[in-house]
Amino acid sequence: MVKLSSLGDILHNLPLVWDLRARLPNAQIDWVVEEGYVHLLEPLLSREGFKGIDHIIPFGLRRWKKKIFSLNSWKELFSFKKRLQESSYDIVIETQGLLKSALLCFLAKKNSDTVIAGLANATQYSGYEPPARFFYNQCVRVPIDCHAVDRSRRVMCAALDWSLVERSTAPQFYPQQFIQNLSEKTLLELQKPYVLCFHSTAREAKRWANESWVALGKELAQRGYQPVFPWGSPSEKLISFELASQIPGAIVPAAFSIEEAFSVIAGAALTVGVDTGLTHLAAVLGKPTVEIYCDSPQWKTEGYWSENIRNLGDIQAPPSVAEVINASFELLA
């Protein structure tokens, strides 16, 4: 399996591991992923009593590009290629549709009849590079409006000549035992009960208005919850402090890693967030989550697998403050 990034895309590709294991319990399943997202896959590594991913193969392209003239970067690249060719693969499933991902399909060691399956077309509002199709021998056409989980499942089923896994088979993401055993990380600043407010996202148009976050935060604080505004970059940190300064008891925590995010989310009474990776992490963990869509369509990534998830808004139709408050306290009740 080749799914390199980003956080949300990788999460929505996790159900393939469970789908494959259900029909091919003894298969060897390897996954190539950007090294920064390895922690997302580690809970699914095969171990005694559990069969999931057999090998995670980290890909350091982003780091190598920054030091392209470094001898060490080239050594690591050739080491990666050697690792990619340790096994001869019968099936290669590439669900990203990007040239860099397709090139890795080309580099992988294959048999003479290996199936290399990838997307034949773009879906709306998703990145896609048509030249990637030249590296597949099975191009899979998917609906233009297609949820990220369903899109990946379509490519997988076509590669293995299976009937389509329908939505009636609810996707699984992480083992229940892993979720139940998550230690609730208490950062020094956090006071329970706290609510995570993921206001940041890669594209400005996908953000919910600052005044809306302030109104939500004040309502949460008034009812005894501590609003928490995480951040991932200096500019996001400034916005977090701006929001928190207007809300009694709200805090801006220290930066935390993806690995730490599991436990921070596990300890929250609720997560409210825009269409971004950490919001989707809360949703796939089955935690109470309100997903806010402001400039992206609900159908693309909405959490439809749990009663603990509320999806609000749509492309160019952000939800009102009242809608988010009502959904939040419905989940907190």
C-alpha positions as CSV (number, residue, x, y, z in Angstrom):
1,M,0.0,0.0,0.0
2,V,1.2,3.5,-0.9
3,K,-0.4,6.4,0.9
4,L,2.3,9.0,1.8
5,S,0.4,11.9,3.4
6,S,-1.3,13.9,4.8
7,L,-2.7,13.2,8.3
8,G,-6.4,13.0,7.3
9,D,-5.7,11.1,4.1
10,I,-3.8,8.4,5.9
11,L,-6.5,8.1,8.6
12,H,-9.1,7.6,5.9
13,N,-7.0,4.9,4.3
14,L,-6.7,2.8,7.5
15,P,-9.9,0.8,6.8
16,L,-8.1,-0.9,4.0
17,V,-5.9,-2.8,6.4
18,W,-9.0,-4.2,8.1
19,D,-10.7,-5.0,4.8
20,L,-7.7,-6.8,3.5
21,R,-7.2,-8.8,6.7
22,A,-10.9,-9.9,6.7
23,R,-10.4,-11.7,3.4
24,L,-6.6,-12.3,3.3
25,P,-5.7,-13.1,6.9
26,N,-2.3,-14.5,6.1
27,A,-1.1,-11.9,3.5
28,Q,1.9,-9.7,4.0
29,I,0.8,-6.1,4.2
30,D,3.4,-3.3,3.9
31,W,2.7,0.4,3.8
32,V,4.9,3.2,2.4
33,V,4.3,6.5,4.2
34,E,6.0,9.8,4.8
35,E,8.2,9.4,7.9
36,G,6.4,12.2,9.7
37,Y,3.2,10.1,9.8
38,V,4.7,6.8,10.9
39,H,3.1,7.2,14.4
40,L,-0.3,7.0,12.8
41,L,0.4,3.5,11.6
42,E,2.2,2.0,14.5
43,P,-0.9,1.0,16.5
44,L,-1.8,-1.2,13.5
45,L,1.5,-3.1,13.4
46,S,1.2,-6.9,13.5
47,R,2.0,-8.4,16.8
48,E,1.0,-11.4,18.9
49,G,-2.8,-11.8,18.8
50,F,-3.2,-9.1,16.1
51,K,-2.6,-9.1,12.4
52,G,-2.4,-5.7,10.7
53,I,0.5,-4.0,8.9
54,D,3.5,-6.2,8.7
55,H,6.1,-3.5,7.7
56,I,5.9,0.3,7.7
57,I,8.4,1.7,5.2
58,P,9.2,5.3,6.0
59,F,9.8,7.8,3.1
60,G,11.8,10.9,3.9
61,L,11.2,12.9,0.7
62,R,10.4,16.2,2.4
63,R,13.6,16.1,4.5
64,W,15.8,14.9,1.6
65,K,14.6,17.7,-0.6
66,K,15.7,20.3,1.9
67,K,19.2,18.8,1.8
68,I,19.3,17.6,-1.8
69,F,23.1,18.0,-2.1
70,S,23.8,16.2,1.2
71,L,25.6,12.8,0.7
72,N,23.6,11.5,3.7
73,S,20.3,12.3,1.9
74,W,21.3,10.2,-1.1
75,K,22.5,7.4,1.1
76,E,19.1,7.3,2.8
77,L,17.3,7.4,-0.5
78,F,19.2,4.4,-1.8
79,S,18.7,2.6,1.5
80,F,14.9,3.3,1.1
81,K,15.0,1.9,-2.4
82,K,16.7,-1.2,-1.1
83,R,14.1,-1.6,1.6
84,L,11.3,-1.2,-0.9
85,Q,12.7,-4.0,-3.0
86,E,13.3,-6.5,-0.2
87,S,9.9,-8.2,-1.0
88,S,8.4,-9.0,-4.3
89,Y,4.8,-7.7,-4.3
90,D,1.8,-9.3,-6.0
91,I,-0.5,-6.3,-5.4
92,V,0.4,-2.6,-5.2
93,I,-2.4,-0.3,-4.1
94,E,-1.9,3.4,-4.6
95,T,-4.8,5.6,-3.5
96,Q,-3.3,9.1,-3.6
97,G,-3.1,9.7,-7.4
98,L,0.1,11.8,-7.2
99,L,3.2,11.4,-9.4
100,K,5.6,10.9,-6.4
101,S,3.3,8.0,-5.1
102,A,3.1,6.4,-8.5
103,L,6.9,6.6,-8.9
104,L,7.2,4.5,-5.7
105,C,4.9,1.9,-7.3
106,F,7.4,1.8,-10.2
107,L,10.4,1.4,-7.8
108,A,8.8,-1.5,-5.8
109,K,9.9,-5.0,-6.6
110,K,7.2,-6.8,-8.5
111,N,6.4,-10.0,-10.2
112,S,5.7,-10.4,-13.9
113,D,1.9,-10.3,-13.2
114,T,1.7,-7.9,-10.3
115,V,-1.4,-5.7,-10.2
116,I,-0.5,-2.0,-9.8
117,A,-3.8,-0.3,-9.1
118,G,-4.4,3.5,-8.8
119,L,-6.9,6.2,-9.6
120,A,-8.0,6.7,-13.2
121,N,-9.5,10.1,-12.5
122,A,-9.7,13.0,-10.0
123,T,-12.4,13.5,-7.5
124,Q,-13.6,17.0,-6.7
125,Y,-11.5,19.1,-4.3
126,S,-8.7,16.5,-4.1
127,G,-5.2,16.7,-5.5
128,Y,-4.6,14.5,-8.6
129,E,-1.8,14.3,-11.2
130,P,-2.9,12.6,-14.4
131,P,0.7,11.4,-15.4
132,A,0.5,9.0,-12.4
133,R,-1.7,6.8,-14.5
134,F,1.2,5.7,-16.7
135,F,2.7,3.8,-13.7
136,Y,-0.4,1.7,-13.1
137,N,-1.6,-1.3,-15.0
138,Q,-5.1,-1.1,-13.5
139,C,-6.6,2.4,-13.5
140,V,-9.7,2.5,-11.4
141,R,-12.4,5.0,-12.2
142,V,-14.2,6.4,-9.1
143,P,-17.2,8.8,-8.7
144,I,-16.4,12.5,-9.0
145,D,-18.1,13.0,-5.6
146,C,-16.6,10.2,-3.5
147,H,-15.8,10.1,0.2
148,A,-12.1,9.5,1.0
149,V,-12.7,6.1,2.6
150,D,-15.0,4.9,-0.2
151,R,-12.5,6.0,-2.8
152,S,-9.7,4.0,-1.3
153,R,-11.9,1.0,-0.9
154,R,-12.9,1.2,-4.6
155,V,-9.2,1.0,-5.7
156,M,-8.5,-1.9,-3.3
157,C,-11.5,-3.9,-4.5
158,A,-10.7,-3.4,-8.1
159,A,-7.1,-4.5,-7.5
160,L,-8.2,-7.8,-6.0
161,D,-11.3,-8.3,-8.2
162,W,-13.6,-8.1,-5.2
163,S,-17.1,-6.9,-4.9
164,L,-17.2,-3.3,-3.6
165,V,-17.1,-2.9,0.2
166,E,-20.2,-0.9,0.9
167,R,-20.7,1.7,3.6
168,S,-23.0,-0.8,5.4
169,T,-19.6,-2.4,6.4
170,A,-18.6,0.3,8.8
171,P,-14.9,1.2,8.4
172,Q,-12.5,0.3,11.2
173,F,-9.5,2.4,12.0
174,Y,-7.7,1.5,15.2
175,P,-8.0,-1.6,17.4
176,Q,-10.5,-1.1,20.2
177,Q,-8.0,-2.3,22.8
178,F,-5.6,0.4,21.6
179,I,-8.3,3.1,22.0
180,Q,-9.4,1.9,25.4
181,N,-5.8,1.8,26.7
182,L,-4.8,5.3,25.5
183,S,-3.4,7.1,28.5
184,E,-5.1,10.4,28.9
185,K,-2.2,12.9,28.6
186,T,-2.6,15.8,31.0
187,L,-0.5,18.7,29.8
188,L,0.5,21.0,32.6
189,E,-2.0,23.7,31.5
190,L,-5.0,21.4,31.0
191,Q,-7.8,21.2,33.5
192,K,-10.6,18.7,33.1
193,P,-13.1,18.9,31.7
194,Y,-11.5,20.5,28.6
195,V,-12.6,20.9,25.0
196,L,-10.1,20.9,22.1
197,C,-10.8,23.7,19.6
198,F,-8.9,22.9,16.4
199,H,-9.3,26.3,14.6
200,S,-6.3,25.9,12.2
201,T,-6.2,24.4,8.8
202,A,-4.0,24.5,5.7
203,R,-6.3,26.7,3.7
204,E,-7.6,30.0,5.1
205,A,-11.0,29.6,3.5
206,K,-11.6,26.4,5.5
207,R,-11.3,28.3,8.8
208,W,-14.3,29.2,10.9
209,A,-14.5,32.9,11.8
210,N,-12.6,34.0,14.9
211,E,-15.6,35.7,16.4
212,S,-17.5,32.4,16.1
213,W,-14.7,30.6,18.0
214,V,-14.9,33.2,20.7
215,A,-18.6,32.9,21.1
216,L,-18.3,29.1,21.3
217,G,-15.5,29.4,23.8
218,K,-17.4,31.7,26.1
219,E,-20.4,29.4,26.1
220,L,-18.1,26.4,27.0
221,A,-16.4,28.4,29.7
222,Q,-19.7,29.5,31.2
223,R,-20.8,25.9,31.5
224,G,-17.6,24.8,33.2
225,Y,-15.4,23.5,30.4
226,Q,-11.9,24.7,29.6
227,P,-11.5,25.7,26.0
228,V,-8.1,24.7,24.6
229,F,-6.7,26.2,21.4
230,P,-3.8,24.1,20.0
231,W,-1.5,25.3,17.2
232,G,1.0,23.9,14.8
233,S,2.9,27.0,13.4
234,P,3.9,30.5,14.7
235,S,1.0,32.1,12.8
236,E,-1.5,29.6,14.2
237,K,0.0,30.2,17.7
238,L,-0.7,33.9,17.4
239,I,-4.4,33.3,16.5
240,S,-4.7,30.8,19.4
241,F,-3.5,33.4,21.8
242,E,-5.8,36.0,20.3
243,L,-8.8,33.7,20.7
244,A,-7.9,32.5,24.2
245,S,-7.4,36.1,25.4
246,Q,-11.1,36.8,24.9
247,I,-12.4,33.7,26.7
248,P,-12.3,33.3,30.5
249,G,-10.1,30.3,31.5
250,A,-9.1,29.4,27.9
251,I,-5.6,28.3,27.3
252,V,-3.0,27.9,24.5
253,P,-1.1,24.6,25.3
254,A,2.5,23.9,24.4
255,A,3.1,22.3,21.0
256,F,2.5,18.6,21.0
257,S,3.4,15.9,18.4
258,I,1.1,13.6,16.4
259,E,2.1,10.8,18.8
260,E,1.1,12.9,21.8
261,A,-2.1,14.0,20.1
262,F,-3.7,10.5,20.6
263,S,-3.6,10.9,24.4
264,V,-4.5,14.6,24.4
265,I,-7.6,13.9,22.4
266,A,-8.4,10.8,24.5
267,G,-8.5,13.1,27.6
268,A,-10.8,15.7,26.1
269,A,-14.5,15.9,26.9
270,L,-15.1,17.0,23.3
271,T,-13.2,18.0,20.2
272,V,-14.6,20.8,17.9
273,G,-12.6,21.4,14.8
274,V,-12.5,22.5,11.2
275,D,-11.8,20.1,8.3
276,T,-8.2,19.2,9.3
277,G,-6.2,16.2,10.3
278,L,-6.4,16.4,14.1
279,T,-10.2,16.8,13.9
280,H,-10.4,13.6,11.8
281,L,-8.1,11.9,14.3
282,A,-10.7,12.5,17.0
283,A,-13.4,11.2,14.8
284,V,-11.6,8.0,13.8
285,L,-10.9,7.4,17.5
286,G,-14.7,7.5,18.1
287,K,-14.4,10.4,20.5
288,P,-17.2,13.1,20.8
289,T,-16.4,15.3,17.8
290,V,-18.0,18.2,16.0
291,E,-16.6,18.6,12.5
292,I,-17.0,22.1,11.0
293,Y,-17.0,22.5,7.2
294,C,-16.6,26.0,5.9
295,D,-15.2,25.7,2.4
296,S,-15.0,22.0,1.7
297,P,-17.9,19.5,1.1
298,Q,-19.1,17.3,3.9
299,W,-19.3,14.3,1.6
300,K,-15.5,14.2,1.1
301,T,-14.4,13.5,4.6
302,E,-17.4,13.5,7.0
303,G,-17.3,11.1,9.9
304,Y,-20.3,8.8,9.2
305,W,-19.3,5.8,11.3
306,S,-20.1,6.9,14.9
307,E,-23.0,8.4,16.8
308,N,-20.3,10.5,18.6
309,I,-19.7,12.6,15.5
310,R,-21.7,15.6,14.3
311,N,-20.9,17.1,10.8
312,L,-21.9,20.7,10.3
313,G,-21.7,23.1,7.4
314,D,-20.6,22.6,3.8
315,I,-18.7,24.2,1.0
316,Q,-19.1,28.0,1.3
317,A,-21.8,27.4,3.9
318,P,-20.2,27.5,7.4
319,P,-22.4,26.5,10.3
320,S,-23.8,29.1,12.7
321,V,-22.5,29.5,16.2
322,A,-25.9,28.3,17.5
323,E,-25.6,25.1,15.4
324,V,-22.1,24.3,16.7
325,I,-23.1,25.1,20.4
326,N,-26.2,22.9,20.1
327,A,-24.3,20.0,18.6
328,S,-21.5,20.4,21.2
329,F,-23.7,20.2,24.2
330,E,-25.8,17.4,22.6
331,L,-22.6,15.3,22.7
332,L,-21.5,16.6,26.1
333,A,-24.9,15.7,27.7
